[in-house]
Amino acid sequence: MRSLVMKAVSGVLIVIAAGQLRAETIWNVADDFSATDNPNGPWSYGISLTLGGSFLIDDTPLSSGLDSWLYQGNGNYAHLAHNGTADTYYEGSGVTLPANGVCLHPGRGGDFAVIRWTAPLAALISIKGGFTGQDTTGGSTDVHVLHNGETSVFDGTVSGYGPGSGPDFSIDLSVSVGDTLDFVVGCGTGSWWDDTTGLVARITAVPEPSTIALVGVGCVALYGFSRLRRQSKLR
């Protein structure tokens, strides 16, 4: 009876751990976008005056064709926007943004537009996405992904408009609770004009080694219980 109970417990451990291995938590900068809340879950929208400088949170929402966030209500600072409609957005100045697209624009004074993700859990994460020029007049920007506001895990340049104008990224990283990832857009080598830059970013949390270890312990325990049971039958 005791061996059967222990075997059942081991089986439950394996089922639980296997379920954790299969489960993935996914965050998407576009799907998760909020036009009303900042911070919004793990996401925050803001600016930094220098690359890797203090994060200043946007405080002014604006809805006019696109859902935008501004710092101190001033469009001369860096800002960002989301197209929450089902159609591509077209602006007379040349800006386009697909349905559910997110874009960032640096500021007149050289400040940086920043979308920040704050880790709600300790995990190994996979970060996939890319930056794209979204202004038909073809500006240039410098683009970055920063870990904890200071360590660059990706740097690149956007030049021109449309597919191929900017780099994609694929990053694997271990984070602790409260760690941050900043997706950053600056003015590049030119002025701040025509610098609307699209961002696609998807973050997936994968199981930590402790979860895998739990599966291993369960398997070893189940094997041991099964072996003891077979030996008891032979006696």
Stockholm file with secondary structure:
# STOCKHOLM 1.0

chainA/1-235         MRSLVMKAVSGVLIVIAAGQLRAETIWNVADDFSATDNPNGPWSYGISLTLGGSFLIDDTPLSSGLDSWLYQGNGNYAHLAHNGTADTYYEGSGVTLPANGVCLHPGRGGDFAVIRWTAPLAALISIKGGFTGQDTTGGSTDVHVLHNGETSVFDGTVSGYGPGSGPDFSIDLSVSVGDTLDFVVGCGTGSWWDDTTGLVARITAVPEPSTIALVGVGCVALYGFSRLRRQSKLR
#=GR chainA/1-235 SS CHHHHHHHHHHHHHHHHHHHHHCCEEEETTTTCCSSCSSBTTEEEEEESSTTCCCEECCEEEESSSEEEEBTTBTTSCEEEECCSSSCEECTTSBEECTTCEEEECCTTSCEEEEEEECSSCEEEEEEEEEEECBTTCCEEEEEEEETTTEEEEEEEEESSBTTSSCEEEEEEEECTTCEEEEEECCTTSCSTTCCEEEEEEEEEECCHHHHHHHHHHHHHHHHHHHHHHHHHHC
#=GC SS_cons         CHHHHHHHHHHHHHHHHHHHHHCCEEEETTTTCCSSCSSBTTEEEEEESSTTCCCEECCEEEESSSEEEEBTTBTTSCEEEECCSSSCEECTTSBEECTTCEEEECCTTSCEEEEEEECSSCEEEEEEEEEEECBTTCCEEEEEEEETTTEEEEEEEEESSBTTSSCEEEEEEEECTTCEEEEEECCTTSCSTTCCEEEEEEEEEECCHHHHHHHHHHHHHHHHHHHHHHHHHHC
//
